[in-house]
Amino acid sequence: MAQGLARFGETQQRLLRQLLQASDGCAVEELCERLHVSHNAVRQHLTALLGHGCVERVQSRATGGRPQARFALTGAGRELFPRNYGAIAGALLAQLHTRMGEAEVGSLLQDLGATVAATQPALQPGDGPDGMARALAQRLDGLGYEAVPARHGDDWQVEAFNCVFHALARQHPQVCKFDLAYMEATTGRRIHHMECIVRGGHVCRFRIDAEPARGRGEPDRS
């Protein structure tokens, strides 16, 4: 599944960039002029982007004439544009390692994973032996992991083709503790890290155990 602006076609990407530059939004006519496309085409693209939740109608400017509908990016629309959190996150983890030590940083990452999971809706696993794997894969896929359920022998596992923390995890492998803690808190099950992209694997692969998730402070035996 494509992420960010890559989800959209070229004209829609150009339209979104125009709205990014317009603090008070743009009218359809303005977008026609800037994009050099027809009035109908702009409206069609805006309708699609409204449906995706990337664009919203905003208050018209007072012009003395007939009010013109204006459109602006939503918060979700702004998040389509690249963010570079890697540098500050890497520097922060390096400082934490120096001040707290490896064990404490690992424990902190586990706590963060559980905390993030607690802010999200409860997982709704489907029926059957593959139900939990499918539900977890869908949740991870929505976060950019490009995850799918996969059967390995008698086990249903989850394979993630995109390590969302790849550059960071290469410098600080303990970042994987965040992923594991997040998945355990999400599923309520013990998660075993079977394969890791950062460690040379083709995918990040996780086995969902029948056992309940480990308690706070319990060592990771994955």
N, C-alpha and C positions, 0 to 999 in steps of 0.2 A: 504494500500500500504506500503510495507516494505521500510524502510529508511536506508541510509548509506550502510555499507558493507552487511547488511542482505538482500539486494536486490539480492545478487549473491550467487551462489553455493559455496561449500567448497573449491574446487580447484581454482576457480577464486578469492576467498578471499585470499588464500595463495599466488597466483600470484601477486595480488595487494600489499600484504605486502612485497614481495620480491622487487618490484619496489620502494616501499616507502624507502627501505634501500639503494637503488642504486642511488646515486646522478647523475650519468651520464648514467643511463639506463642499460638495460640488453639485451643481444642477446638471440635468441631463444634457442641456445645450452646451455647457462648458466641457463636459466629457466628450461630446461629439467633436468639438473643435480640437481638443487636445489629442484625441486618439485617431482622428480622421476616419471615423466610421459613422454609419447612419444612425439616426434617432432610434429606429426600431431595434438595431443591433445593440445599442447601449442599454435600452430598456430590457431586452432579453437577458443580457449579461447581468444586469442589476437584479433582475428577478431571481436568477440562479444563485447569485451571491447572497441575496437576502435569505433564500432558503437554506443556505449553508451556515447562516448566522454570522457571516463575516462583515456584512454591511447592514446599516440601519438608516431609516429616514430620520432627519433631524429638522429642527425648526428653520423655517424659511427666513431669509433676510428681508428686511423692510426695504422695498424699492419704489413704493408709490404706485406700482402697477399690480397686476395679478400675481399672487404668491406662487413661487416656483418650488416644487419639491426639491429638497436637497438630500444628498446621501453622504454618509461618512462611515469610516471604519468602526467596527465594534472592538471591544477588547480582544475578542477572539481573532478578529481580522488583523490586529497589530501583532499578535503572536505568530502569525504566519511568516513574518519576516525574521531572518536569522538573528539569533542571540549568541553571543560568545561568552558563556559562563565558565568555560574550561580553564582559562588562565587564572581567574580569581579563585576558583574552586581548588585548583592544584596548589596554589600558594597557601590557601587556607589550611588544606590538609597537611602540607609540609610544616607549617607553624604548629599545628596541633600535635603532630608526631614529636616535634622537638620539645614542646611544653608538657605533653601528657604521657607520651610513650605509646608504643604500638598497641598494647592490650587495651588501654583506655580508649584509644581512637576506634578500635574495633568494636568495643562495647557501645560507643556513641553512635556509630553507623548503624548498628543493629537497632538501637532505640529510635533512630530517625526513620528507618524502614517501617517499623511498627507504627510510628506516629503518623506517617503519610498514609498508610493503609487505613488507619482509623478515621481519617477525614473523608474517605470515599464510601459510596454505597456498598452495602453488604453484597458479597458474591452470591449469585443465584445459580448453583450447579444444576445441570440437567440430569435426567435419569440415565441409568446405565453405568457401566464401569468407566466409560469415557467422559461422563458428565462433568466431573471436576476439572479434568484436563482441558476440555473445550471451553469451560467458563473462564479458567485462568488464562488460557491462551488469548481469548477475546479481550480480557482486561489488559493484558500486557500489550497486545497489538494496538489497542487504543492509546497506549503511552509511547508508541513508536518502536517497539521491540521487533516488529514483523514476526510475530509468534504464531505457531500452529500446534495443534495437538498431534502427537505421533505415537504409534504403537511400537514398542520394543519388547518382543517376546510376549510375556503375559502382562506386561505393564503398559499403562497409558502414561506418556510423558509429555512435556512441553518443550518444543524447540524454538529458540529465538535466533533469528538470522542477523539481527542488528543489535549490537551491544551499544546501548545509548550512552554509556559512560566509557567508551572504548579508550580514548586517549587518556582519560583520567585514570582508568583502571590499569593501564600499562605502567603508569608511574606509581600508583598506589593500589596494589591488588586487593587490599582490604575493602575497597569500594564494593566488591562482590557481596560482602556481608550485608550491605544495604538491600541488595536485590533479594537475597535469601530471607532476610527478616521481613521484608515487604510481602513476599509470597506466602510465608508461613502465617503472618498475621491476616492476610487476605483469605487464605483457605482454611486456617485452623489446623493444618496438617504439617507434619515434618517434611521438609524439602531437601532433597539431595542433589548437589551440583555434580552432574555426571560428566559434563564436557564443557569446556570454556574457550571462547574465541581468543581471549587474551593469552591463554596458555597453549595456543596452537591448535585448538579444535576448529572444526568447520562451522559449528554452531555453539550457542550456549544451550545446554540441554539439562532439564530438571526433571527428576522423578518425584512424584507425589506419593508419600508414604501413607499407609493406613493409620500410623501412629499420630497422636496429637502433636501439635507444634511444641518445640522446646519452651520451657519457661524462662523468664528473665534471669540472665546470669548463667544459664546452662551452656556448657561448651558446644561448639559447632563440630559435629562429627561427620559432616557430609564429605 
